[in-house]
Structures are given as C-alpha cells and as structure tokens.
Amino acid sequence: MYSQEDLNSAVAAGAITSDAANALRAHVAASRDAVPADAEHFRLITGFNDIFVSIGAVILLMAMAAIGDAFWSNNNGPSPVSAALVAGTAWMLAEFFTAKKRMALPSIILLLAFVGGTFMTFIGLIVAAFDGANSPADTVGVLLIALSGLLTAGAAWLHWRRFMVPITIAAGTAAIAGTVIALIVAAIGPKNPNMETIILSLVFVAGLVIFAFAMRWDMSDPRRETRRSDVAFWLHLLAAPMIAHPIFALIGVIEGDNIGVGAAVGVLAVYVVFGLVALAVDRRALLVSALAYVLIALTFLFREFGAVELNFALTALVIGSALLTLSALWTPIRRSVVKGLPTDFQARLPATA
C-alpha cells in the first residue's frame, strides 16, 4: 500500500506525473465509494515486516534497559543509565529503519522509546541527585520535572528535524504541555487542597490548545495528502483524552458505581457534542477517547432501570450498533453537520462529497 506522501514523493522525483497521481487517487477513492479524507488514512503498517522489525526493536530496547540496570547500583529510582541506553539505541535504530527504510510502525515505536528514554534519563538523574535526606522541597521537585519536560521537548524537536516522524510533533507537544502544567502547579503550590481540580482544569485547557494546534495542521492540508495530515492525526489523538477525561472526572463518572442518573445523562450529552465535533472536523479520536466513560454511564442507566443481568449486554449492543451505524453513514451524516457551519470554515475542512 502506498500513502499520499509516497505518491507526492514519486511526483517530486519524476517517477510519475502529477496527473497520473491524481488519477490514481481518484480511482482508489471511487473504488472505495468514499473520499480519502473520510477513511482518515494514516501510515501504521506497510507489511508484516513492520511487525517483525518492531518485535526485534522492542526486544533489543528491553535488553539495553536490562544492561543499564546491571551498571546502576542505586535502586531508589529509575536508572538514568538504562534510560539513556534506550534513548541512544532508539536513535541509532531510527537512522536505518526510519531514515532509510521508512518503516511506519518501527518508526513510531523508536520515537516513543527515544522520547520516553530521554525523559526518564533526566528524572533518574534528579532522583539520584536528591536521594534520601537530600530530597528537594515539593516546589523545587515540580520545577525539576518541568525542566525535564522542557529538555525532552527539545530532544523531540531534534528527532523531528532528523527523521520527521509524524507522531514526533505530538510527543514534543505533550512534553511542552507537561512542562507548562508543572510550572503552574509550582507557582500555585503543590500542597494546595484543590490541586486535583486545578490539574484537571489545566489538562482540559491544554487539551483545547492542542486540539486547536491539530486543527491548524489539518486546515493546512484539507485534502489530507501530505505528512501534515498524519501530524494532525496524532495531535488529535493526544488532545482527545486531555479534553475528555477532565470533563468526565468533574462530572463524577470516574467514581463508577457512585455516579447518579444526572451524571450519566450528562455523559451521554457530552458524548453527543463530541460526536458533532468529530463529524465536523472528520476526526474520530474524540469518540474513541470518551468511549469508556459512555460504557460506564450506560451500564449504570440500564441497571437503574432494572436490567441488572443484561446491563453489560445491552450497553455493548447499544454502543456497538451506534458506532457501526455511524461508521457506515459517516459521509452523509457529516455532510449534514458541515452544511450548518460558516462557509469560510467549510472550505478549510475535508470535502464531504
């Protein structure tokens, strides 16, 4: 399978003409009875070799982490040696499997290993520096975590400049968001009695900002033919849980059996709003991220109305049927939603027909 980016690269290299590439896109779209945007394409697996290489990469990274542990005698925190070995190995593997082979799934795994390893390297060094009686004050500790996040964002930027893996922008954005939240928490004071609500609110605001950032990437490529569309996909995937979780946590659905009928109905109402937004921008991430909360809410409602033994079955039936129906009728439903938006905004969204 060839991605839109591969076609663009072939045109730029002179392998095929622009007209031929457009004809191929039109043929594939017609054969699927849908425009490419509606399928929300992104590169993940180009063949079984992606899975084969990914398994090998994971095993090798685990081995490097174990070797690092063997050389680290401090057991009071994460091993910076292990984390650094993982990050360094991930970068070296990316030089071949990402830069040369352009393999999608291994590139994603190696990026996550590099970013995660980089962050844990700094955290491990902080824990080692302030071991035992030398533990820093709460505010200083939060500031050091913020510094680690900022340095990790810088590492992600370097990785993007070298390899340009689409998920890298989301990883760097997550690091920056974590840094900003940590700085605000440090300014307020980590021991504030309302800290949980404050953090949830900050995560929600960060999610909205990241969603807007994702839309900026999306609107720069409404036909979803370039790498910008893949970058937007991962940003939406990052923003969705950051928006959904705080809302449902504040509603009270996280408490499970302790939620009331009002909270359960509120969850369903919020999910409908998420659905309208997902249809408008042609991204399904919000619907997926909020799905667990809807399952909890529907299970509670069915139990309240007496369907105790069948509550799970009825919940699965309703949610499964709704998602499959929405998938089958995504294009006509989306067309109706988009028609209600301002004309200027419609022109910047993926086509509906």
C-alpha positions as CSV (number, residue, x, y, z in Angstrom):
1,M,0.0,0.0,0.0
2,Y,1.3,3.5,-0.9
3,S,0.5,6.5,1.2
4,Q,-0.4,10.0,-0.1
5,E,3.1,11.1,1.0
6,D,4.6,8.3,-1.1
7,L,2.7,9.5,-4.2
8,N,3.8,13.1,-3.6
9,S,7.4,11.9,-3.3
10,A,7.1,9.9,-6.5
11,V,5.8,13.0,-8.3
12,A,8.6,15.2,-7.0
13,A,11.2,12.6,-8.1
14,G,9.7,12.5,-11.6
15,A,8.7,8.8,-11.3
16,I,5.1,9.6,-12.2
17,T,3.4,12.7,-13.4
18,S,1.1,14.8,-11.2
19,D,-1.9,13.9,-13.5
20,A,-1.2,10.2,-13.1
21,A,-1.0,10.6,-9.3
22,N,-4.3,12.4,-9.2
23,A,-5.9,9.8,-11.5
24,L,-4.7,7.1,-9.1
25,R,-6.2,8.9,-6.1
26,A,-9.5,9.4,-7.9
27,H,-9.6,5.7,-8.9
28,V,-8.9,4.5,-5.3
29,A,-11.5,6.9,-3.9
30,A,-14.1,5.8,-6.4
31,S,-13.4,2.1,-5.8
32,R,-14.0,2.6,-2.1
33,D,-17.0,4.8,-2.6
34,A,-15.6,7.4,-0.3
35,V,-13.2,10.3,-0.5
36,P,-9.8,9.6,1.0
37,A,-10.4,12.0,3.9
38,D,-13.4,10.1,5.2
39,A,-11.3,7.0,5.6
40,E,-8.9,9.0,7.9
41,H,-5.8,7.3,6.5
42,F,-2.5,7.3,8.4
43,R,0.5,5.1,8.0
44,L,1.0,2.4,10.6
45,I,1.8,-0.9,9.0
46,T,3.0,-1.3,5.4
47,G,3.6,-5.1,5.7
48,F,4.3,-7.9,8.1
49,N,7.9,-6.9,8.1
50,D,6.9,-3.8,10.1
51,I,5.7,-6.1,12.9
52,F,8.7,-8.3,12.6
53,V,11.1,-5.4,12.9
54,S,9.0,-3.8,15.7
55,I,9.3,-7.0,17.8
56,G,13.0,-7.2,17.3
57,A,13.4,-3.5,18.2
58,V,11.3,-3.9,21.4
59,I,13.4,-6.9,22.5
60,L,16.6,-5.1,21.8
61,L,15.5,-2.0,23.7
62,M,14.5,-4.2,26.7
63,A,17.9,-5.8,26.6
64,M,19.6,-2.3,26.7
65,A,17.4,-1.4,29.7
66,A,18.5,-4.5,31.5
67,I,22.2,-3.9,30.7
68,G,21.8,-0.4,32.1
69,D,20.2,-1.7,35.3
70,A,23.2,-4.0,35.8
71,F,25.5,-1.0,35.9
72,W,23.3,1.1,38.2
73,S,23.5,0.3,41.9
74,N,21.0,2.9,43.1
75,N,17.6,1.1,43.5
76,N,15.7,4.2,44.8
77,G,14.6,5.4,41.4
78,P,14.7,4.9,37.7
79,S,18.1,4.1,36.2
80,P,19.3,7.0,34.1
81,V,21.9,4.6,32.5
82,S,19.1,2.3,31.3
83,A,17.0,5.2,30.0
84,A,20.0,6.8,28.2
85,L,20.9,3.4,26.6
86,V,17.3,3.0,25.4
87,A,17.1,6.5,24.0
88,G,20.5,6.2,22.3
89,T,19.7,2.8,20.8
90,A,16.3,4.0,19.6
91,W,18.0,6.9,17.8
92,M,20.6,4.6,16.2
93,L,18.0,2.2,15.0
94,A,16.0,5.1,13.6
95,E,18.9,6.0,11.4
96,F,18.3,2.8,9.5
97,F,14.7,1.8,9.9
98,T,13.3,5.3,9.8
99,A,15.7,7.4,7.7
100,K,16.5,4.7,5.1
101,K,13.7,2.1,5.2
102,R,10.9,4.5,6.1
103,M,9.1,1.8,8.1
104,A,6.0,3.2,9.8
105,L,5.3,1.1,12.9
106,P,9.0,0.7,13.9
107,S,9.5,4.4,13.5
108,I,6.6,5.1,15.9
109,I,8.0,2.7,18.5
110,L,11.5,4.0,18.2
111,L,10.3,7.6,18.6
112,L,8.3,6.8,21.7
113,A,11.3,4.9,23.1
114,F,13.6,7.8,22.4
115,V,11.4,10.4,23.9
116,G,10.4,8.3,26.9
117,G,14.1,7.3,27.5
118,T,15.2,10.9,27.3
119,F,12.6,12.0,29.9
120,M,13.4,9.1,32.3
121,T,17.1,9.8,31.9
122,F,16.6,13.3,33.4
123,I,14.1,12.0,36.0
124,G,16.6,9.3,37.0
125,L,19.4,11.9,37.4
126,I,17.2,14.1,39.5
127,V,16.2,11.3,41.8
128,A,19.9,10.2,42.1
129,A,21.0,13.8,42.9
130,F,18.4,14.3,45.6
131,D,18.5,10.9,47.2
132,G,17.3,10.2,50.8
133,A,17.8,13.1,53.1
134,N,18.6,15.5,50.3
135,S,15.1,15.3,48.8
136,P,14.1,18.7,47.4
137,A,11.1,20.7,48.5
138,D,7.9,20.0,46.7
139,T,8.0,23.1,44.6
140,V,11.6,22.5,43.6
141,G,10.8,18.9,42.7
142,V,8.0,20.1,40.4
143,L,10.3,22.7,38.8
144,L,12.8,20.0,38.1
145,I,10.2,17.8,36.5
146,A,9.2,20.8,34.4
147,L,12.8,21.2,33.3
148,S,12.9,17.6,32.4
149,G,9.8,18.0,30.2
150,L,11.3,21.1,28.5
151,L,14.6,19.2,27.7
152,T,12.5,16.3,26.4
153,A,10.6,18.6,24.1
154,G,13.9,19.8,22.8
155,A,15.1,16.3,22.1
156,A,11.8,15.6,20.3
157,W,12.4,18.7,18.2
158,L,15.9,17.4,17.2
159,H,14.3,14.0,16.3
160,W,11.7,15.7,14.2
161,R,14.4,17.7,12.3
162,R,16.3,14.5,11.6
163,F,13.6,11.9,10.9
164,M,10.2,13.8,10.6
165,V,8.1,11.0,12.0
166,P,4.6,12.5,12.3
167,I,4.0,11.4,15.9
168,T,7.0,13.3,17.0
169,I,5.1,16.6,17.0
170,A,2.5,15.1,19.3
171,A,5.3,13.8,21.6
172,G,7.0,17.1,21.8
173,T,3.7,18.9,22.3
174,A,2.9,16.6,25.2
175,A,6.3,17.4,26.8
176,I,5.7,21.1,26.5
177,A,2.1,20.8,27.9
178,G,3.5,18.8,30.8
179,T,6.2,21.5,31.4
180,V,3.6,24.3,31.4
181,I,1.3,22.5,33.8
182,A,4.2,21.7,36.1
183,L,5.3,25.3,36.2
184,I,1.8,26.5,37.0
185,V,1.5,23.8,39.8
186,A,4.8,25.0,41.2
187,A,3.6,28.6,41.2
188,I,0.3,27.8,42.9
189,G,1.9,25.4,45.4
190,P,1.8,21.6,45.1
191,K,0.1,21.3,48.5
192,N,-2.9,23.3,47.5
193,P,-6.0,21.5,48.8
194,N,-7.8,21.9,45.4
195,M,-4.8,20.6,43.4
196,E,-6.7,17.7,41.8
197,T,-9.3,20.0,40.4
198,I,-6.6,22.5,39.3
199,I,-4.7,19.9,37.5
200,L,-7.8,18.6,35.8
201,S,-8.7,22.1,34.7
202,L,-5.1,22.7,33.4
203,V,-5.1,19.4,31.4
204,F,-8.5,20.4,29.9
205,V,-7.2,23.8,28.8
206,A,-4.1,22.2,27.4
207,G,-6.2,19.7,25.5
208,L,-8.2,22.5,23.9
209,V,-5.0,24.3,22.9
210,I,-3.6,21.1,21.4
211,F,-6.9,20.5,19.6
212,A,-6.6,24.0,18.1
213,F,-2.9,23.2,17.1
214,A,-4.1,20.0,15.5
215,M,-6.7,21.9,13.5
216,R,-4.1,24.2,12.3
217,W,-2.2,21.3,10.8
218,D,-5.4,19.8,9.4
219,M,-6.5,23.0,7.8
220,S,-3.2,23.4,6.0
221,D,-3.9,20.1,4.2
222,P,-7.7,19.8,3.8
223,R,-7.3,17.1,1.2
224,R,-5.1,15.1,3.6
225,E,-2.4,14.2,1.0
226,T,0.7,15.1,2.9
227,R,2.6,14.4,6.1
228,R,0.8,17.3,7.8
229,S,-2.4,15.2,7.9
230,D,-0.6,12.5,9.8
231,V,0.8,15.0,12.2
232,A,-2.7,16.3,12.8
233,F,-3.9,12.8,13.4
234,W,-1.5,12.2,16.3
235,L,-2.2,15.6,17.8
236,H,-5.9,14.9,17.8
237,L,-5.2,11.5,19.4
238,L,-3.2,13.4,22.1
239,A,-5.8,16.2,22.6
240,A,-8.9,13.9,22.8
241,P,-8.2,12.2,26.2
242,M,-6.9,15.5,27.6
243,I,-10.3,17.1,26.8
244,A,-12.5,14.1,27.7
245,H,-11.0,12.9,30.9
246,P,-11.2,16.1,32.9
247,I,-14.8,16.7,31.8
248,F,-16.0,13.3,32.9
249,A,-13.9,13.4,36.0
250,L,-15.5,16.6,37.1
251,I,-19.0,15.2,36.2
252,G,-18.2,12.3,38.6
253,V,-18.3,9.4,36.2
254,I,-14.8,8.3,37.2
255,E,-16.3,7.2,40.5
256,G,-18.1,4.4,38.7
257,D,-20.9,3.0,40.9
258,N,-21.3,6.3,42.7
259,I,-22.5,8.3,39.7
260,G,-26.1,9.4,39.6
261,V,-28.7,9.5,36.9
262,G,-27.9,13.1,36.2
263,A,-24.2,12.5,35.8
264,A,-24.9,9.5,33.5
265,V,-27.2,11.6,31.3
266,G,-24.6,14.4,31.3
267,V,-22.0,11.9,30.0
268,L,-24.3,11.0,27.1
269,A,-25.0,14.7,26.3
270,V,-21.2,15.4,26.3
271,Y,-20.6,12.4,24.0
272,V,-23.2,13.7,21.5
273,V,-21.3,17.1,21.4
274,F,-18.0,15.2,20.9
275,G,-19.7,13.3,18.1
276,L,-20.8,16.5,16.3
277,V,-17.3,18.0,16.7
278,A,-15.7,14.7,15.4
279,L,-18.1,14.7,12.4
280,A,-17.3,18.4,11.6
281,V,-13.5,18.0,11.6
282,D,-13.6,14.4,10.3
283,R,-11.6,13.0,13.2
284,R,-12.8,10.1,15.3
285,A,-10.3,10.5,18.2
286,L,-12.8,12.3,20.5
287,L,-15.3,9.5,20.1
288,V,-12.8,6.8,20.9
289,S,-11.3,8.6,23.9
290,A,-14.7,9.1,25.6
291,L,-16.0,5.6,24.8
292,A,-15.1,4.1,28.2
293,Y,-17.0,6.8,30.1
294,V,-20.1,6.2,27.9
295,L,-19.9,2.5,28.6
296,I,-19.9,3.2,32.4
297,A,-22.8,5.7,32.1
298,L,-25.0,3.4,30.0
299,T,-24.3,0.4,32.3
300,F,-25.4,2.5,35.3
301,L,-28.6,3.7,33.5
302,F,-29.6,0.1,32.4
303,R,-29.0,-1.1,36.0
304,E,-31.1,1.7,37.4
305,F,-34.0,0.8,35.1
306,G,-34.0,-2.8,36.2
307,A,-31.8,-4.5,33.6
308,V,-29.3,-5.8,36.1
309,E,-28.4,-9.1,34.5
310,L,-28.4,-7.7,30.9
311,N,-26.9,-4.3,31.6
312,F,-23.5,-5.1,30.1
313,A,-25.0,-6.9,27.1
314,L,-27.5,-4.0,26.5
315,T,-24.7,-1.5,26.8
316,A,-22.5,-3.3,24.4
317,L,-25.4,-3.7,22.0
318,V,-26.3,0.0,22.0
319,I,-22.7,1.3,21.7
320,G,-21.6,-1.3,19.1
321,S,-24.7,-0.7,17.0
322,A,-24.3,3.1,17.2
323,L,-20.6,3.1,16.3
324,L,-21.1,0.7,13.3
325,T,-24.1,2.8,12.1
326,L,-22.1,6.0,12.4
327,S,-19.2,4.4,10.5
328,A,-21.5,3.2,7.7
329,L,-23.3,6.5,7.4
330,W,-20.3,8.8,8.3
331,T,-20.3,10.7,5.0
332,P,-24.0,11.6,4.7
333,I,-24.2,12.5,8.4
334,R,-21.1,14.5,8.2
335,R,-22.4,16.3,5.1
336,S,-25.4,17.4,7.1
337,V,-23.3,18.7,10.0
338,V,-20.8,20.6,7.9
339,K,-23.6,22.3,6.0
340,G,-24.6,24.1,9.2
341,L,-21.1,25.6,9.6
342,P,-20.0,29.0,8.3
343,T,-19.0,28.9,4.6
344,D,-15.4,30.0,5.2
345,F,-14.9,27.3,7.8
346,Q,-16.4,24.7,5.5
347,A,-13.8,25.5,2.8
348,R,-11.0,24.7,5.2
349,L,-12.4,21.3,6.2
350,P,-12.1,18.0,4.3
351,A,-14.6,17.6,1.4
352,T,-17.9,15.9,2.2
353,A,-18.5,14.6,-1.3
